[in-house]
Amino acid sequence: MNDDIEELIKEIAAKHGIAVSRDDPILVLQTINKRLIEDSSKAQRVQLDRYKEELEDLAARWGSDARNKAERILNAALLAGKEAMDQQMNDGAKALAMAVRTEIDASLAGVADRARDARRVAIFNVVAACITLLAAGVALWVALRGGAAGPTFTN
């Protein structure tokens, strides 16, 4: 502190050309002023530290709130994505089932056409067999009934 007073006395002498002694009232004002500045500086440091703590608390609270909101948004997005995937899977399964059904229906239609053709051939075969049987019956009847009067075939 003595060095500060000596420096101040030299500065007043150099700037203003006035010689000031150590017991001059102006130095008392300088000491009071210096003390007020130190006290004010300490009080401001305390206030700044409190303000810093409040800001840190607010930042932590905002960070926590932001994290919670981000988690809610992420969970909602995941749920929406899952629902969209489920819907896509259902739509795909329905489309696949429809395609399989169409193929099976087409195959069954082909089989039904072939079965219908086979039935017609079978009916024609039965009719042909009936006509053949009828012809054989007629030939037998003719041979038995008119065997003596009928033509004979020789080789």
C-alpha positions as CSV (number, residue, x, y, z in Angstrom):
1,M,0.0,0.0,0.0
2,N,2.9,2.4,0.7
3,D,4.2,1.8,-2.8
4,D,0.8,2.8,-4.2
5,I,0.8,6.1,-2.1
6,E,4.4,6.9,-3.2
7,E,3.4,6.3,-6.9
8,L,0.3,8.5,-6.5
9,I,2.4,11.3,-4.9
10,K,4.8,11.2,-7.8
11,E,2.0,11.1,-10.4
12,I,0.3,14.2,-8.8
13,A,3.6,16.0,-8.8
14,A,4.4,15.1,-12.4
15,K,1.0,15.9,-13.9
16,H,-0.1,18.8,-11.8
17,G,3.1,20.2,-10.5
18,I,1.8,20.1,-6.9
19,A,3.8,18.6,-4.0
20,V,1.5,16.5,-1.8
21,S,2.6,15.1,1.6
22,R,1.6,11.7,3.1
23,D,-0.8,13.4,5.5
24,D,-2.6,15.4,2.8
25,P,-6.5,14.9,2.8
26,I,-6.4,14.2,-0.9
27,L,-4.6,10.9,-0.1
28,V,-7.3,10.0,2.4
29,L,-9.9,10.4,-0.5
30,Q,-7.7,8.2,-2.7
31,T,-7.5,5.5,0.0
32,I,-11.3,5.6,0.6
33,N,-11.8,5.5,-3.2
34,K,-9.5,2.5,-3.5
35,R,-11.3,0.7,-0.7
36,L,-14.7,1.4,-2.2
37,I,-13.5,0.0,-5.5
38,E,-12.2,-3.1,-3.8
39,D,-15.4,-3.6,-1.9
40,S,-17.4,-3.0,-5.0
41,S,-15.3,-5.5,-6.9
42,K,-15.8,-8.2,-4.3
43,A,-19.6,-7.5,-4.3
44,Q,-19.7,-7.7,-8.1
45,R,-17.7,-11.0,-8.0
46,V,-20.2,-12.5,-5.5
47,Q,-23.1,-11.3,-7.7
48,L,-21.4,-12.7,-10.8
49,D,-20.8,-16.0,-9.1
50,R,-24.5,-16.2,-8.1
51,Y,-25.6,-15.3,-11.7
52,K,-23.2,-17.9,-13.1
53,E,-24.8,-20.6,-10.8
54,E,-28.3,-19.5,-11.8
55,L,-27.3,-19.7,-15.5
56,E,-25.8,-23.1,-15.0
57,D,-28.9,-24.3,-13.3
58,L,-31.1,-22.9,-16.1
59,A,-28.8,-24.5,-18.7
60,A,-29.0,-27.8,-16.9
61,R,-32.8,-27.6,-16.7
62,W,-33.1,-26.6,-20.4
63,G,-30.8,-29.5,-21.3
64,S,-32.9,-31.9,-19.3
65,D,-36.1,-30.5,-20.9
66,A,-34.6,-30.7,-24.3
67,R,-33.5,-34.3,-23.7
68,N,-36.9,-35.2,-22.5
69,K,-38.6,-33.6,-25.5
70,A,-36.1,-35.2,-27.9
71,E,-36.8,-38.6,-26.3
72,R,-40.6,-38.1,-26.7
73,I,-40.1,-37.1,-30.3
74,L,-37.8,-40.0,-31.0
75,N,-40.3,-42.4,-29.4
76,A,-43.1,-41.0,-31.4
77,A,-41.1,-41.3,-34.6
78,L,-40.2,-44.9,-33.7
79,L,-43.8,-45.7,-33.1
80,A,-44.9,-44.1,-36.3
81,G,-42.2,-45.9,-38.2
82,K,-43.2,-49.2,-36.6
83,E,-46.8,-48.6,-37.5
84,A,-45.8,-47.7,-41.1
85,M,-43.8,-50.9,-41.3
86,D,-46.7,-52.9,-40.0
87,Q,-49.0,-51.3,-42.5
88,Q,-46.5,-52.0,-45.4
89,M,-46.1,-55.6,-44.2
90,N,-49.9,-56.0,-44.1
91,D,-50.3,-54.4,-47.6
92,G,-47.5,-56.6,-48.9
93,A,-49.0,-59.7,-47.4
94,K,-52.4,-58.8,-48.9
95,A,-50.8,-58.2,-52.3
96,L,-49.0,-61.5,-52.1
97,A,-52.1,-63.4,-51.1
98,M,-54.0,-61.8,-54.0
99,A,-51.2,-62.7,-56.4
100,V,-51.2,-66.3,-55.2
101,R,-55.0,-66.5,-55.3
102,T,-54.9,-65.2,-58.9
103,E,-52.3,-67.8,-59.9
104,I,-54.2,-70.6,-58.2
105,D,-57.5,-69.4,-59.8
106,A,-55.8,-69.4,-63.2
107,S,-54.3,-72.8,-62.7
108,L,-57.7,-74.2,-61.5
109,A,-59.4,-72.7,-64.5
110,G,-56.9,-74.5,-66.8
111,V,-57.5,-77.8,-64.8
112,A,-61.2,-77.3,-65.1
113,D,-60.9,-76.8,-68.9
114,R,-58.9,-80.0,-69.2
115,A,-61.4,-81.8,-66.9
116,R,-64.3,-80.6,-69.1
117,D,-62.4,-81.7,-72.3
118,A,-61.7,-85.1,-70.6
119,R,-65.4,-85.4,-69.7
120,R,-66.4,-84.7,-73.3
121,V,-64.0,-87.4,-74.6
122,A,-65.3,-89.8,-72.0
123,I,-68.9,-89.1,-73.1
124,F,-67.9,-89.6,-76.8
125,N,-66.2,-92.9,-75.9
126,V,-69.3,-94.1,-74.0
127,V,-71.5,-93.1,-77.0
128,A,-69.1,-94.8,-79.4
129,A,-69.0,-97.9,-77.2
130,C,-72.8,-97.9,-77.1
131,I,-73.0,-97.6,-80.9
132,T,-70.4,-100.4,-81.2
133,L,-72.4,-102.5,-78.8
134,L,-75.6,-101.8,-80.6
135,A,-74.0,-102.6,-84.0
136,A,-72.6,-105.9,-82.5
137,G,-76.0,-106.7,-81.1
138,V,-77.7,-105.9,-84.5
139,A,-75.0,-108.1,-86.3
140,L,-75.6,-110.9,-83.8
141,W,-79.4,-110.6,-84.2
142,V,-79.1,-110.6,-87.9
143,A,-76.8,-113.6,-87.8
144,L,-79.1,-115.5,-85.5
145,R,-82.3,-114.6,-87.2
146,G,-81.6,-114.8,-90.7
147,G,-78.6,-117.1,-90.8
148,A,-80.0,-119.4,-93.3
149,A,-81.3,-116.8,-95.7
150,G,-78.5,-114.3,-95.3
151,P,-75.5,-113.9,-97.5
152,T,-72.4,-115.9,-96.7
153,F,-69.0,-114.7,-97.0
154,T,-66.2,-116.9,-98.1
155,N,-62.6,-116.4,-98.6
